[in-house]
Amino acid sequence: MNTSTQNTYDHYIKALMDISQAITSDLFLEDLFKLIVMVTAKVTGVEICSLWLVDENVTPPLIRLKATQSFEPEYVKDRALRLHEGVVGYVLSTQRPYVIDDVKNNDKFKEKEMANSLGLVSMASIPLQGRDGDVIGVLNCFTSQAHDFSKTDINMLSTVANQAAVAIHNTELIIRTRVIEQELQTRKQIERAKEILMDRRTMNGEEAYRWIQKRSMDTRKSMLEIAEALILSEEL
């Protein structure tokens, strides 16, 4: 292995380490998305790297642009595609990497005006495959000059993309767990506040809940804040 190849491997390993560390950090999803595209662009030297993820919260599902390290307004603007639309949709449906030598001469690539404006030439589109085999999105890499993405390039990019998929999945689980914990804590505090009202004002459970709810609306504070204030006043 020559020095250049070794340096390339070292860069990719560093990228994997950066993304892996994000799994156990307190990054928000938006920060994680930005980290993925910035790290990938840095180690590959591509002009633009973009991350697209499947949004199943809408019907029918769409693929949404979540992050790019490009600061070009034309590319950063909010965009979404149908599941089988364009290169991103093709890679999502086939679940295989797709390489384009020149995007301006490829029928699947639909944004030729953007490519001309930004000077984009070659492209590698890589599926983000999670541990369970599901493809959750696509990682796109563009170069400003003709570039032959080698098999080694694609294998390494696929490794980075799959690690990114795991990071995204785990971060979503962490966030979901925190939301559930917060909801349980809120419910617990409200129940305690209801007990205080039921004892102080001879209310039943439903009346106590409505009192907290009305107080929340009148003061423009959350029900949790009202409940915590009641509990504090009881403890003083």
N, C-alpha and C positions, 0 to 999 in steps of 0.2 A: 504494500500500500504506500503510495507516494505521499509527500507532505501535504499537497493540496487536498487529496482525498481524506486524509486524516483530519485536517482542519475542518472539512465539511462535516464529517462524522461528529467531531467535537462540538460544533455549533448546534447540530441537531440534538445531541444529548443534552446540551445546556438548555435548549428549548423545551425538551421533555421535562427536565427538572423544574424549570420555571412554572410550567403549566401544572405539574404534579403538586408543587408547593401551594398553588392556588386552591387546591382541593381542601386543604386544612386551614386556610386563612379565613379572614372575615370579609372577604371581597363580596360586594354585591354582584349580581349577575351582569349588570352593564359593565362593571369594571373588569370582570372576568372575560367578557366578550372582547373588550378592547385589548386586554393583555394577550389573548390568543392571536389576534390579527397582527399586533405589533411585533410579537416574538417571531411569528412565522415569516413576516416580511423581512425582519432583520436577518434571520439566518439564511434565507433563500436569496435575498437581494432583489426580490421582485418589486415592481413599481407600485402595484396596488394589491392588497390582500383583503378579501371581504368574507364575512361570515353570514350565512343564511340559515335560518332555523324554521322548522315546520311549526306553524301555529294551528293547533287543533281546537282552539277556543272559538273559532269561527266556523260557519257552515256555508259552503264547503271549506275545508282546510286550505290555508295558503302557506307559501314560503316567504318569510319576511327577512329583509336585510337588517341585521342586528348591529353590525359593527364593521368599520373599515378604518385603516390607518391613513387613508387618503383625506386631504382637507379640501378637495375639489367640491364645491357646492352641488355641481351637477351629479356627482356620484353619491354624495352623502345624503341627499334628500330621501325622505321616507319612500320606500318602494316595497311592493309585494307582488308575487307571481303565483299563478295557479300551479297545482302540483305537477303538471306535465308540461309546463311552459318553459321554453328556452333551454339553455344548457343546464341550468340549475335543476329544472324539472326532469330533464333527461337523466342526469346523474342520480337524482333521487329515486327515479323509477327503476333504473338498471342496477343501482347500488354498486356501480363500478366507476373508477376514475376515468376522466375523459380529457384528452389533450388536443388542443387546436394550435396548429402552426401559425395561422394568420386568421384572427377573428373576423376580419373584414371579408374573407372569402369562405366563411362557414355558414351554412343555411340555418343551423340550430342557434347560432348567436344572433339575437334580434336587436341588439343595441349598437348598431354600427355607427350611428351618428355620435354616440358617446365615445366610442372607440376612436373615431377620427379626431374628436375634440381633445381627448386626453392623450392621444398618441399611443394607444395600446395595440400590441401585435399578437404575441403568443399567450396562451392561457392553459392552465392546468386546473381542473375542477375535481375536487376530492370529496367523497362522501364521508360524513361523520357517523361512524358506526359504534354504537354502544356495546356494553358487555353482553346484552341479550340478543345482539344481532340486528336490532332495529336501527335504521338510518334516521337520525334526528335532524340532519341538516347537511349543508354543503360548504366547503371551504374553497374559495376561488383565488387563484394567484395569476396576476397579469404581469407581463414584461413589456417594456417600451421598445425592445428590439427583438428580432426573430431569435427564438430560443428553442433548442431541442431538449425537452424534458426527458431525461434518461430514465430507465427502469429503476435505477437506484434513487433518483430524485423522487419518483412517484412512490416508491416503497417508504422512503423516509417521510415524505409528506403525509402518507396514509397513517403512519405511526403517530405523527404529531396530531393529525385530525382525530384519530381514535382516542388518543389521550385527552384531547380537548373535549370529546363527547363524554368521556367518563367524568371529567372535571365539572362539566355543565350539569350532568345528571346528579352528581353528589352534592353540588352546591344547591340545586333545586330541592333536594331532599332535606338538606340542612335548613333552608329557608322555610320549607313547609312545616318541618318539625317545630321551629321557633314560633311560627304563626299559631300552630295548634297549642303549644305551651302557653302562649300569651292569651289565647281565647279561653283556655281552662282557668288561668289565673284571674282573668276578668270575670268569668262566671262565678268563681269562688268568692271574689270580693263583693260582687253584687248580691249573692245569696246571703252573705254575712250582713250587708247593709239592710237587706229586706228584713232579716231577723230583728235588727235593731229598731226599725220602724214599726214592725208588728208588735214589739214589746212596748215602745214608747207611746204609740198613737193608736193602739188597739186596731191595727189594720190587718186584713188578711193578706196572703202572699201576692195575689193579683193587684190589690190596691197599692201595696208597697212598691211593686215593680213599676206601676204606672206613675207613682209619685216620683221615683228616681228618673224615669224616662222624661216626664214633664219638666223636672228641674234641669235636666240635661239640655233640653231644647230651649228653655227660658234663659239659661246662663251661657249657652253655646259652648258648654264643656261636655266632655265625654261622660258616659254613664260610669265608666271606671273612676274618673276623677270625683264624681259625686259620691260614689260608693266609698272611696278612700277617705273623703272628707267626713262622712258619717262615722266611719270606723274610728277615725282619729278623734273625733269629738266624744265618742264613747269611751275611749281609752284615757282621755284627759281627766 
